[in-house]
Amino acid sequence: MQQDRYLDPHQARRRTPTEWESLLGDSLERAFAAGKHELAPIVEYLNHAGPPAPNGVPWTEDLLQSELARLAETA
Amino acid sequence: MIKIDSPDTLLANGLKDTWYAICPSNFIADKPVSLRRLGMKLVFWRDEAGKLYALEDHCPHRGAPLSRGILLGDRIACGYHGVQVRADGVVTNVPGSPGCSLEGKRAARSFHVVERNGAVFLYNSATNVDEAPDFTLPEELVSDEYAAFLCYTEWRGDYRYVIDNVMDPMHGTYLHKQSHSMAEGSSVADFGVRDTEHGFVFEKKGQRGVNFDWTEWANTGLHWLRLEIPYPSTGGPGGSFAIVGTYTPISENLAAVFHWRCRKVSGWQRHAWQFLYRNRLEARHWAVLEQDREVLEVMEPDANQRENLYQHDIGLVRLRRHLRNLATEQFEQLKGKTA
């Protein structure tokens, strides 16, 4: 049945998130909730709690910044 | 097109000579799109360069919908008899009867349209005008310091119920108690009204940055409302987020609802918020907005005729009175013009 009005819960995202992206979202939210609001402690938290960075390399501040910039555009 | 026979009919269908948001930009692509808004059926299209145009979706010859016609850049050839209507409302060609008196006449209703912040805006002029005055959007949608996402929805009911809802911060404490961002704040409050350059702020006294504590209404060529809600700590650095809303009647029983969720963030924090918004926050915001939609849609159309208002309602009382005054003034002017 055709919907008689526009009700779309997902208007910002470009596609269904990948599992890795959702794990990263979980981890970022936990880091923020723990009061980690600077890059260094967030990187430390991600390297401890996961998920690993793409290609399995450890997170660095540069890598986190470039991944967030990429995800802000593509996710 | 609805006949405006009272200030209430005018207000119910949207004030004239005011800008209104119509739809998200991506609703209009390579084909004419017919949308009912503001007491009319309108046709929107783009030329090959992507420029937007709007006419009443009504051929001045016999009234067939122009949206069923053939696009010719800045004009449409009606699908019924090929009558060509330009975006300024002028009939440029009547192929079946060349030279007839309809040719050269500005016989169709035309409207100025622009795109900003992901939405199409239309100047709801009372008559065809060559130029439309400019309008301004609030800082959150203009400044590079903010990032914003548009959420567009259509809700059953009069658009003025949506305005009332936003001009009523206290409902956040109750309706949105179970939400990701509005669990804090006192359940009793005293409110005050403060004038601004273009409107007024309705705010809780002695509470700011705790919950949904204030709403601003303004008219800057377009009527908009603005409010701020603190994010929980999981939202990361950047403080509260702001919502800018504007509302447009589709019909008596349907409203076009525009909300931009905005946050003052830059650098990696901006990217983190944008990622989290797309990945998860949008769904949580949606759940909160659904709480509003569900309660508004079960209200009777005449619920606002049987009210017992109290101190928390002075913001919406003031705004209703202001809008009513604008509608009355405009109705008297329009009546004078046609008399």
Interface residues (C-beta under 8 A of the other chain):
Chain A: R5 Y6 L7 D8 P9 H10 Q11 A12 R13 R14 P17 E21 S22 L24 G25 L28 E29 R30 F32 A33 G35 H37 L39 L64 Q65 L68 A69 L71 A72 A75
Chain B: P24 F149 L150 C151 Y152 T153 E154 W155 R156 P232 S233 T234 G235 G236 P237 L254 G267 W268 R270 H271 A272 Q274 F275 L276 Y277 R278 N279 R280 E282 A283 W286
